[in-house]
Structure formats: structure tokens, C-alpha cells
Amino acid sequence: MAKTKEALWQELSDSVLEMEEDRAVAAAEEVVAQGYDAFEAIERGLSAGMERAGQLFEEEEYFIPELLICSDAMYAGMDVLKPHLRQDDIAEKHKVVIGVIEGDTHDIGKNLVKTMLETSGFEVTDLGRDIAPARFVETAKEIGAQLIALSTLMTTTMEGMGAVVRQLREEGIRDNFKVMVGGGPISQGFADRIGADGYAVNAAEAIRLARSLVGASESVAA
């Protein structure tokens, strides 16, 4: 007997939360086979599961490794569903440039924030790690980003974040972009000192901050 939509949304959500990639793919394939709406499956199934995982992260029941495996399951299901999205489901998204500042090669935290931003409906350009300040600025201008997200886990590279803000000011385009910062040694005081628009202590807070900075709603998009 075919599963109802609601049962499949729950199956997709549970497969993400429980880190079961094959299960996510099977549920997504059944969505397609039954002719159910792919966007709704992503929003109410896969994305909802990632939101639940993010809640467990906040409650310190899940940690970064678990969230990254959850994201693998989510992306596996999305790969099945994305070709079946209607054109009017693919709305204009807020654009974010994200990366780890020059001199630092630690990117697990950045990768987690990237995943959760994408789950929350942002279009993310990931520059990677060890990225020069000027490249953040140039990329943000090129793609018309609204937000620049900077990460570091090293005290020795923190000032590179300030260099991004300074370059924006020197070019007279500071007001065109919101800048958010995060990472182990970063604090709200540091963010204030360099003139960033916000600081997030963890990935879940980073998503709330990003939404606030760009004026996005709390709804989750594909």
C-alpha cells in the first residue's frame, strides 16, 4: 500500500535526523513515484529533519560530526527530488559568500553553517578555507551577495576579518553588504570592534542571525 504524503514527509525527516542516507534516497524516490510535490517533500521532509537535527545540536545531544552526517542524508534525498521541482518553486534566494579567513585551514564549522544556510533557503557561494580578505569582497560584488560570512578558529588570523570590513569601507560599498563572523576565538566584542554586523556562537545561531540580517522569514525553503 502506497504511503500518504504525510507519512513520506515523516520518513524523509526521520531519515535525516537518524543519519540514514539510503533511507532518505528510498523515501525521495517514492515521493517521485507517487507524483507528490517535490518542493513540499524537501520543505516538510528533508529540511524539517535538518531543523530537528539543529535543535539537537543546540541541546548538545548532537555534535558537528552528527550534523554533517545528517546533511549527507539530506543532500542525498535532495539530489533525487531537485530535478522534479517546478520552475515557480525555484525562487530568488538571498546570496551569501562564506569562507575561512586567510591563514586558517579549519573548515568543519564553516561547512556546517554552509549546510544549514542552504537548508534554510540561502544561495551559498563557498570559497573554502585560507581565503584572502580581498577575495571575499570581490566575490560578493561579482555575484551580488547580500551577506558575507567569515570564519576562523585561530586567534592569529582574526584580523583578516577586520580587513574585509575595512576594504568594503575603503571602496565605499560597506552599506551594500552585511558581514557576520564566527569561530572559536570570536566574540561579540571583537565583532563590534571590527565593525561587523553580527556574531554567532554556533551554527544554529548563525542561521537565525543570517535571516535577521537579510530580512528573511523564518520559513525554510528548498
MARKOL-643442 format. One line per field, with one value per residue: residue number from 1; chain; y, x, z of N, C-alpha, C, O, CB in turn. Coordinates in pm, whole numbers. Glycine has a CB too. Layout:
<recs>
pos: NUM|...
unit: A|...
nv: Y|...
nu: X|...
nw: Z|...
cav: Y|...
cau: X|...
caw: Z|...
cv: Y|...
cu: X|...
cw: Z|...
ov: Y|...
ou: X|...
ow: Z|...
cbv: Y|...
cbu: X|...
cbw: Z|...
</recs>
This chain:
<recs>
pos: 1|2|3|4|5|6|7|8|9|10|11|12|13|14|15|16|17|18|19|20|21|22|23|24|25|26|27|28|29|30|31|32|33|34|35|36|37|38|39|40|41|42|43|44|45|46|47|48|49|50|51|52|53|54|55|56|57|58|59|60|61|62|63|64|65|66|67|68|69|70|71|72|73|74|75|76|77|78|79|80|81|82|83|84|85|86|87|88|89|90|91|92|93|94|95|96|97|98|99|100|101|102|103|104|105|106|107|108|109|110|111|112|113|114|115|116|117|118|119|120|121|122|123|124|125|126|127|128|129|130|131|132|133|134|135|136|137|138|139|140|141|142|143|144|145|146|147|148|149|150|151|152|153|154|155|156|157|158|159|160|161|162|163|164|165|166|167|168|169|170|171|172|173|174|175|176|177|178|179|180|181|182|183|184|185|186|187|188|189|190|191|192|193|194|195|196|197|198|199|200|201|202|203|204|205|206|207|208|209|210|211|212|213|214|215|216|217|218|219|220|221|222
unit: A|A|A|A|A|A|A|A|A|A|A|A|A|A|A|A|A|A|A|A|A|A|A|A|A|A|A|A|A|A|A|A|A|A|A|A|A|A|A|A|A|A|A|A|A|A|A|A|A|A|A|A|A|A|A|A|A|A|A|A|A|A|A|A|A|A|A|A|A|A|A|A|A|A|A|A|A|A|A|A|A|A|A|A|A|A|A|A|A|A|A|A|A|A|A|A|A|A|A|A|A|A|A|A|A|A|A|A|A|A|A|A|A|A|A|A|A|A|A|A|A|A|A|A|A|A|A|A|A|A|A|A|A|A|A|A|A|A|A|A|A|A|A|A|A|A|A|A|A|A|A|A|A|A|A|A|A|A|A|A|A|A|A|A|A|A|A|A|A|A|A|A|A|A|A|A|A|A|A|A|A|A|A|A|A|A|A|A|A|A|A|A|A|A|A|A|A|A|A|A|A|A|A|A|A|A|A|A|A|A|A|A|A|A|A|A|A|A|A|A|A|A
nv: -120|220|490|768|1125|1263|1061|1003|1249|1246|1020|1105|1317|1178|1011|1185|1294|1063|996|836|769|603|541|792|840|632|705|951|870|732|940|1068|860|837|1074|1298|1634|1774|1997|2041|1806|1839|2068|2004|1759|1675|1921|1983|1771|1834|2068|1964|1817|2028|2141|1944|1970|2224|2156|2004|1732|1629|1662|1831|1625|1450|1622|1677|1427|1394|1595|1483|1281|1440|1582|1370|1285|1523|1534|1348|1465|1729|1749|1736|1960|2228|2512|2747|2699|2754|3002|3342|3369|3474|3574|3444|3479|3265|3161|3052|3253|3392|3208|3018|2681|2531|2393|2264|2372|2588|2447|2325|2546|2640|2426|2440|2695|2662|2477|2641|2803|2983|3098|2979|3068|2907|2975|2828|2747|2932|3190|3493|3827|4015|3855|3772|4012|4075|3855|3879|4116|4036|3837|3961|3944|3948|3906|3846|3589|3510|3299|3170|2969|3039|3253|3401|3470|3629|3906|3927|3924|4177|4314|4260|4411|4666|4695|4699|4941|5120|5102|5222|5077|4963|4966|4805|4540|4291|4178|3892|3719|3438|3159|2977|3161|3401|3678|3872|4121|4144|4137|4376|4554|4537|4623|4452|4321|4131|3853|3505|3238|2969|2719|2702|2945|3108|3077|3195|3454|3520|3516|3726|3942|3971|4005|3786|3554|3323|3088|2776|2713|2535
nu: 85|55|232|102|125|196|308|533|668|735|898|1113|1207|1277|1475|1682|1732|1812|2035|2045|2127|2065|1802|1683|1712|1552|1299|1267|1265|1025|848|869|780|514|418|403|443|755|884|743|808|1080|1076|902|989|1284|1422|1292|1378|1649|1629|1535|1760|1936|1822|1876|2149|2177|2089|2292|2291|2347|2648|2903|3005|2780|2586|2694|2679|2404|2348|2452|2267|2042|2118|2144|1880|1777|1908|1768|1516|1536|1546|1278|1148|920|937|841|884|1141|1262|1391|1682|1836|2171|2481|2820|3063|3335|3659|3890|4202|4497|4399|4301|4096|3785|3547|3342|3263|3166|2944|2779|2740|2591|2356|2269|2205|2000|1817|1733|1908|2126|2434|2770|3057|3373|3571|3864|4133|4130|4193|4125|4050|3939|3694|3552|3561|3426|3173|3087|3082|2881|2663|2598|2420|2520|2816|2994|3219|3474|3685|3914|4137|4334|4537|4459|4240|4232|4216|3948|3867|3998|3843|3610|3724|3814|3572|3473|3670|3629|3389|3153|3044|2786|2647|2661|2603|2794|2891|3042|3223|3335|3573|3755|3624|3423|3139|3229|3464|3353|3209|3422|3558|3366|3174|2849|2728|2756|2787|2751|2729|2633|2351|2268|2391|2231|1990|2084|2172|1930|1802|1969|1940|1675|1513|1240|1129|1060|1140|1315|1361
nw: 0|-89|64|248|178|412|566|416|427|696|700|541|700|936|837|780|1035|1166|1030|798|496|269|326|308|34|-70|28|-98|-363|-364|-324|-573|-739|-658|-745|-585|-453|-510|-400|-163|-36|9|172|392|464|423|488|724|881|904|1047|1288|1360|1397|1624|1815|1816|1930|2182|2266|2223|1977|1786|1590|1406|1386|1280|1029|907|908|723|493|441|397|162|-15|-47|-155|-400|-546|-556|-656|-948|-1004|-924|-973|-1194|-1079|-817|-767|-634|-616|-425|-117|-131|-22|64|181|391|518|681|557|625|793|804|902|861|937|1101|941|717|827|890|631|520|674|613|341|366|482|281|157|-105|-144|-182|-152|-61|51|237|402|279|116|235|33|-163|-66|-78|-353|-464|-346|-465|-733|-750|-648|-374|-61|187|375|515|761|888|1148|1337|1467|1663|1551|1298|1307|1256|986|928|1004|803|580|631|640|375|237|334|240|-32|-50|-30|189|297|128|189|437|712|878|1152|1292|1496|1702|1861|1839|1943|2057|2128|1974|1718|1725|1746|1500|1334|1226|1129|1282|1515|1564|1789|1742|1493|1467|1576|1391|1165|1245|1283|1023|880|1009|942|665|643|600|609|863|747|589|294|-17
cav: 0|342|576|902|1232|1293|952|1018|1364|1199|927|1187|1388|1082|958|1287|1300|938|984|718|821|515|555|920|821|547|782|1052|800|701|1068|1086|755|865|1200|1402|1758|1764|2111|2014|1697|1897|2162|1944|1636|1683|2041|1970|1681|1907|2160|1884|1788|2152|2157|1853|2031|2329|2092|1929|1588|1606|1748|1859|1505|1400|1713|1661|1303|1428|1674|1390|1218|1542|1610|1252|1294|1639|1502|1277|1548|1857|1751|1733|2087|2316|2635|2850|2666|2797|3147|3417|3345|3562|3520|3452|3433|3213|3101|3063|3362|3357|3159|2913|2573|2456|2429|2184|2462|2661|2355|2305|2667|2639|2329|2487|2810|2610|2418|2750|2876|3076|3055|2993|3053|2865|2997|2729|2787|3006|3283|3632|3919|4078|3763|3779|4135|4065|3757|3936|4211|3965|3760|4039|3887|4036|3871|3784|3514|3484|3205|3129|2905|3076|3392|3469|3509|3706|4041|3921|3958|4323|4361|4255|4527|4786|4708|4744|5084|5193|5105|5294|4985|4893|4954|4711|4402|4258|4093|3820|3649|3332|3072|2959|3274|3523|3721|3988|4237|4150|4175|4519|4630|4544|4679|4352|4341|4032|3741|3388|3150|2833|2712|2732|3090|3170|3080|3299|3583|3544|3551|3859|4043|3992|4024|3667|3498|3202|2968|2704|2693|2430
cau: 0|134|231|46|224|242|396|661|740|791|1006|1226|1257|1341|1597|1786|1763|1876|2160|2032|2130|1990|1660|1639|1700|1436|1178|1258|1224|883|778|864|696|374|379|384|514|896|918|684|886|1205|1049|838|1059|1430|1461|1240|1468|1772|1593|1531|1899|1992|1772|1954|2282|2165|2070|2416|2272|2423|2764|2933|3008|2645|2516|2747|2623|2264|2343|2475|2138|1956|2159|2115|1739|1756|1955|1659|1396|1556|1505|1132|1093|861|1014|795|932|1281|1251|1514|1730|1939|2303|2581|2958|3115|3467|3751|3981|4338|4585|4331|4252|3992|3661|3430|3236|3216|3088|2816|2699|2702|2483|2233|2223|2140|1875|1727|1688|2007|2215|2564|2895|3157|3509|3662|3945|4255|4087|4236|4012|4007|3860|3556|3491|3544|3321|3044|3048|3057|2756|2554|2561|2371|2583|2948|3009|3361|3501|3821|3933|4270|4348|4635|4400|4119|4236|4176|3806|3862|4044|3729|3525|3798|3813|3438|3464|3760|3569|3262|3041|3016|2642|2588|2677|2608|2910|2880|3165|3207|3451|3611|3808|3549|3326|3061|3316|3552|3269|3182|3546|3595|3254|3088|2708|2678|2841|2710|2831|2723|2568|2208|2257|2433|2117|1899|2147|2170|1793|1775|2048|1890|1531|1443|1141|1172|1021|1251|1295|1445
caw: 0|-100|182|231|176|547|609|345|484|823|667|497|817|1026|775|801|1178|1208|954|712|360|179|361|252|-110|-97|52|-204|-486|-353|-348|-718|-797|-626|-806|-485|-480|-468|-313|-32|24|58|280|508|496|440|562|861|952|937|1155|1411|1395|1451|1760|1900|1827|2031|2313|2289|2205|1856|1772|1449|1319|1361|1190|895|851|878|600|381|413|339|25|-96|-82|-241|-534|-613|-570|-724|-1089|-1016|-879|-1074|-1209|-987|-682|-756|-616|-593|-290|-63|-164|84|40|308|383|631|650|520|730|871|718|974|793|974|1144|822|636|894|869|489|501|736|534|221|412|519|165|104|-212|-78|-255|-53|-111|109|353|374|174|136|254|-92|-244|-16|-129|-497|-495|-306|-569|-859|-751|-591|-244|45|314|376|640|781|997|1183|1468|1513|1705|1467|1169|1331|1200|846|923|1004|673|488|659|600|229|198|364|151|-165|-42|-53|315|321|33|237|579|743|1004|1186|1390|1518|1841|1936|1809|2043|2017|2142|1857|1604|1737|1725|1358|1260|1165|1159|1376|1558|1603|1872|1687|1361|1476|1594|1265|1074|1293|1256|878|844|1061|871|530|648|552|700|931|674|528|151|-76
cv: 124|426|710|1004|1254|1185|963|1139|1322|1106|1004|1259|1295|1030|1055|1287|1179|901|864|762|736|526|685|908|740|624|887|988|764|826|1089|985|781|996|1310|1522|1755|1877|2087|1904|1749|1983|2093|1814|1656|1804|2036|1877|1749|2009|2085|1850|1911|2178|2066|1904|2140|2270|2003|1778|1541|1704|1761|1733|1452|1491|1699|1534|1321|1502|1586|1322|1317|1566|1490|1252|1409|1612|1428|1372|1673|1856|1758|1859|2162|2446|2741|2818|2723|2949|3211|3402|3454|3496|3548|3406|3388|3155|3121|3162|3314|3318|3047|2808|2486|2492|2346|2273|2540|2572|2332|2426|2674|2548|2382|2612|2762|2548|2525|2842|2978|3013|3084|2972|3027|2880|2897|2785|2859|3108|3426|3724|3978|3986|3758|3899|4122|3968|3811|4036|4139|3898|3839|3984|3992|4020|3808|3720|3468|3396|3192|3060|2945|3224|3470|3517|3598|3841|4043|3954|4109|4381|4359|4379|4655|4805|4753|4893|5166|5204|5175|5207|4911|4870|4854|4567|4395|4163|4026|3735|3542|3246|3075|3083|3403|3552|3838|4115|4255|4194|4324|4601|4643|4600|4579|4376|4240|3922|3627|3290|3006|2835|2749|2882|3163|3179|3186|3438|3617|3586|3693|3967|4073|4011|3908|3620|3372|3075|2907|2681|2585|2488
cu: 88|121|165|160|283|337|532|739|807|909|1132|1290|1334|1472|1712|1829|1843|1996|2161|2016|2047|1840|1603|1619|1576|1305|1159|1213|1075|798|760|769|548|326|350|475|656|935|866|761|1018|1178|1000|904|1205|1473|1412|1328|1598|1747|1590|1673|1966|1946|1849|2098|2280|2155|2188|2394|2342|2541|2797|2938|2870|2571|2565|2695|2474|2255|2370|2344|2043|1990|2131|1969|1711|1800|1848|1545|1416|1517|1354|1067|1031|940|971|828|1072|1282|1389|1556|1827|2076|2404|2716|3013|3253|3546|3860|4125|4424|4527|4275|4147|3856|3538|3314|3176|3127|2949|2725|2652|2583|2351|2180|2149|2006|1771|1692|1784|2082|2357|2678|3005|3297|3608|3739|4071|4233|4127|4115|3959|3917|3715|3485|3463|3432|3184|2995|3007|2920|2637|2504|2503|2452|2719|2966|3153|3383|3649|3820|4067|4276|4440|4577|4277|4118|4204|4029|3789|3904|3933|3641|3594|3796|3677|3422|3548|3703|3433|3140|3001|2867|2574|2585|2667|2725|2886|3004|3136|3332|3492|3658|3729|3447|3246|3145|3409|3471|3239|3307|3581|3481|3170|2942|2655|2779|2750|2800|2830|2643|2421|2186|2296|2316|2018|1954|2140|2031|1759|1844|1993|1738|1453|1344|1198|1133|1141|1219|1389|1571
cw: 0|27|149|225|314|600|541|397|615|799|623|616|910|968|789|947|1223|1120|860|566|264|202|304|101|-144|-77|-56|-335|-481|-372|-498|-782|-774|-686|-706|-514|-423|-374|-172|40|81|181|407|551|527|523|706|943|993|1047|1289|1456|1454|1593|1857|1918|1933|2171|2352|2296|2078|1856|1623|1363|1286|1263|1047|829|822|745|478|341|347|192|-67|-139|-176|-383|-615|-647|-655|-872|-1110|-960|-997|-1080|-1109|-841|-658|-751|-601|-447|-247|-83|-54|29|175|288|512|593|629|641|812|775|788|915|833|1016|1029|736|695|873|724|466|556|668|409|256|439|403|109|-14|-167|-177|-152|-114|-56|227|307|261|210|150|124|-174|-197|-77|-279|-534|-460|-410|-696|-862|-696|-460|-151|174|291|513|653|902|1022|1319|1530|1549|1611|1335|1184|1261|1051|827|921|871|570|506|615|449|178|222|267|10|-167|-62|75|335|228|85|389|600|877|1026|1290|1397|1664|1915|1921|1919|1987|2026|2023|1735|1607|1702|1579|1273|1184|1206|1260|1403|1601|1678|1820|1557|1367|1493|1466|1167|1116|1262|1107|833|888|978|733|526|596|656|763|857|605|381|102|-132
ov: 135|432|758|975|1263|1215|934|1133|1358|1113|970|1261|1328|1006|1014|1283|1190|792|798|789|789|520|689|959|775|611|910|1046|767|819|1123|1020|750|1027|1406|1512|1736|1855|2110|1908|1706|1972|2120|1764|1653|1790|2080|1901|1726|2033|2136|1852|1901|2230|2108|1884|2149|2327|1937|1706|1428|1811|1706|1733|1413|1443|1709|1532|1269|1475|1612|1307|1283|1569|1509|1222|1396|1661|1444|1361|1718|1955|1783|1865|2159|2485|2817|2899|2739|3015|3143|3420|3519|3377|3658|3306|3464|3105|3194|3154|3207|3385|2987|2843|2378|2608|2357|2253|2556|2617|2321|2411|2710|2586|2370|2634|2815|2565|2502|2946|3055|2891|3200|2871|3116|2808|2883|2862|2850|3111|3474|3703|3991|4033|3743|3887|4154|3995|3791|4041|4176|3903|3790|3979|4111|4109|3726|3787|3395|3414|3202|3090|2891|3309|3591|3598|3638|3886|4148|4005|4163|4485|4446|4443|4743|4916|4836|4964|5270|5303|5188|5256|4809|4765|4821|4483|4483|4077|4093|3686|3551|3259|3164|3112|3504|3460|3895|4204|4367|4278|4391|4704|4748|4623|4615|4443|4261|3901|3650|3262|2929|2939|2821|2940|3269|3277|3260|3528|3730|3680|3769|4071|4188|4030|3924|3644|3321|2966|2979|2635|2547|2415
ou: 183|15|173|274|405|434|635|861|922|1010|1243|1412|1443|1568|1827|1948|1932|2052|2263|1905|1968|1761|1489|1521|1503|1212|1046|1133|1008|689|651|689|465|207|280|571|676|1009|936|778|1061|1248|1050|879|1246|1550|1481|1350|1650|1835|1637|1703|2044|2023|1881|2159|2370|2207|2186|2466|2391|2536|2725|2880|2843|2502|2486|2669|2423|2166|2315|2314|1971|1901|2098|1938|1629|1739|1838|1484|1322|1460|1308|945|1085|1002|1055|805|1115|1302|1490|1475|1891|2093|2412|2725|3009|3286|3505|3916|4163|4424|4598|4210|4114|3815|3434|3200|3055|3023|2850|2606|2538|2485|2247|2058|2043|1908|1651|1629|1746|2098|2396|2683|3040|3333|3718|3685|4111|4306|4099|4013|3838|3830|3623|3371|3354|3353|3088|2876|2909|2850|2524|2384|2534|2453|2736|2955|3204|3319|3730|3736|4106|4229|4425|4640|4217|4014|4169|3989|3708|3854|3928|3603|3530|3779|3669|3364|3503|3726|3370|3035|2932|2827|2457|2513|2716|2752|2863|3065|3040|3423|3452|3606|3763|3392|3280|3134|3430|3517|3243|3297|3629|3498|3102|2916|2548|2873|2649|2912|2921|2592|2372|2095|2240|2304|1967|1880|2107|2016|1696|1786|1998|1680|1339|1361|1301|1169|1234|1110|1484|1654
ow: 78|88|36|260|331|669|603|409|641|870|664|629|956|1041|806|977|1308|1131|843|520|186|108|258|47|-236|-157|-101|-409|-584|-429|-545|-868|-860|-681|-738|-591|-303|-278|-74|162|188|282|516|661|643|618|798|1062|1102|1130|1390|1575|1549|1674|1968|2023|2017|2267|2456|2364|2070|1916|1539|1255|1173|1173|953|708|722|664|370|222|253|107|-184|-254|-268|-478|-737|-754|-720|-919|-1221|-948|-1107|-982|-1060|-752|-544|-853|-577|-356|-330|-55|0|-42|271|180|602|483|677|744|893|676|739|919|768|973|1020|687|623|843|697|401|491|664|376|182|423|422|20|-21|-153|-248|-74|-206|-109|307|191|162|320|84|106|-247|-278|-123|-325|-624|-535|-440|-761|-963|-697|-435|-163|260|201|616|568|1005|930|1404|1633|1475|1595|1266|1085|1211|996|723|846|830|482|409|558|400|87|139|218|-59|-272|-104|69|386|247|31|460|516|978|931|1366|1314|1740|2023|1982|1979|1884|1942|1976|1657|1503|1637|1536|1153|1088|1306|1318|1327|1667|1635|1850|1515|1280|1432|1436|1094|1032|1221|1070|755|815|949|687|420|551|775|720|900|567|347|171|-185
cbv: 1|424|598|937|1362|1308|816|1032|1484|1128|829|1289|1455|965|925|1427|1311|826|974|631|829|370|550|1031|752|423|849|1123|672|637|1186|1072|620|868|1180|1347|1876|1766|2242|1975|1586|1981|2264|1919|1539|1689|2165|1918|1560|1976|2226|1754|1739|2268|2126|1711|2089|2416|2009|1975|1552|1624|1691|1932|1395|1390|1856|1660|1185|1514|1787|1283|1163|1672|1645|1123|1310|1760|1418|1162|1588|1897|1630|1612|2173|2344|2688|2870|2515|2745|3179|3568|3208|3593|3578|3366|3546|3106|3160|2922|3465|3474|3270|2974|2486|2488|2416|2086|2557|2712|2222|2280|2793|2594|2197|2515|2899|2506|2333|2831|2943|3117|3128|2893|3179|2717|3138|2679|2663|2909|3274|3678|4031|4119|3623|3788|4256|4020|3626|4004|4308|3861|3634|4047|3821|4009|3776|3889|3393|3616|3068|3250|2752|3044|3399|3377|3386|3726|4103|3786|3897|4378|4277|4127|4534|4778|4575|4666|5112|5125|4964|5402|4883|4971|5089|4715|4345|4195|4176|3731|3747|3246|3113|2861|3298|3511|3760|4001|4226|4014|4095|4553|4564|4406|4779|4208|4332|3973|3783|3320|3153|2733|2573|2656|3136|3091|2942|3284|3583|3418|3452|3868|3998|3876|4145|3555|3468|3199|2998|2570|2824|2356
cbu: -96|90|374|-51|162|124|332|637|642|684|962|1181|1141|1246|1573|1736|1634|1775|2278|1910|2274|2034|1641|1742|1825|1438|1184|1394|1308|853|857|1006|735|356|260|412|436|988|860|536|912|1273|947|693|1044|1498|1408|1096|1499|1828|1456|1449|1977|1954|1622|1956|2327|2042|1942|2482|2122|2335|2886|3065|3090|2567|2533|2899|2645|2204|2445|2581|2075|1967|2308|2148|1656|1830|2083|1608|1348|1698|1559|1077|1201|710|999|646|934|1368|1165|1495|1796|1913|2352|2538|3048|3020|3544|3811|3978|4402|4621|4217|4368|3997|3681|3466|3288|3335|3161|2837|2781|2822|2517|2256|2343|2230|1898|1788|1566|2107|2181|2576|2928|3132|3554|3759|3982|4370|3934|4325|4053|4127|3921|3554|3582|3675|3347|3055|3164|3165|2774|2441|2683|2223|2494|3063|2911|3438|3440|3918|3925|4374|4400|4751|4363|4101|4372|4205|3730|3949|4161|3646|3491|3942|3851|3331|3509|3897|3553|3261|3078|3072|2576|2664|2812|2473|3042|2753|3271|3086|3568|3716|3948|3479|3396|2934|3398|3619|3137|3136|3661|3634|3304|3133|2626|2551|2938|2644|2781|2660|2584|2145|2345|2549|2049|1875|2292|2216|1694|1818|2191|1928|1495|1543|1007|1115|912|1278|1318|1370
cbw: 123|-223|233|347|123|642|578|195|508|906|557|392|892|1055|628|759|1259|1206|1048|756|310|196|514|283|-166|-5|190|-222|-507|-218|-286|-778|-739|-476|-891|-344|-420|-590|-369|-46|-79|-51|236|480|384|304|492|859|866|813|1127|1388|1272|1362|1767|1839|1690|2002|2311|2416|2199|1729|1852|1439|1385|1494|1237|898|949|991|605|420|542|418|20|-18|43|-185|-527|-524|-436|-712|-1159|-945|-811|-1043|-1350|-1001|-662|-876|-493|-631|-280|87|-296|207|-24|365|267|670|762|448|819|959|674|1128|647|1088|1247|739|621|1043|906|401|569|884|494|153|536|630|197|215|-348|38|-343|-6|-78|4|438|337|152|19|346|-174|-240|139|-102|-562|-420|-170|-599|-881|-670|-688|-178|73|394|346|646|797|966|1184|1454|1405|1849|1440|1090|1480|1223|789|1043|1115|625|510|809|650|164|276|506|146|-217|-142|-162|432|306|-96|190|628|745|1005|1238|1356|1429|1848|1896|1671|2176|2104|2269|1831|1605|1880|1799|1307|1165|1204|1033|1325|1674|1480|2015|1789|1303|1594|1711|1202|1070|1444|1303|802|907|1206|860|441|574|518|627|1070|573|601|73|-184
</recs>
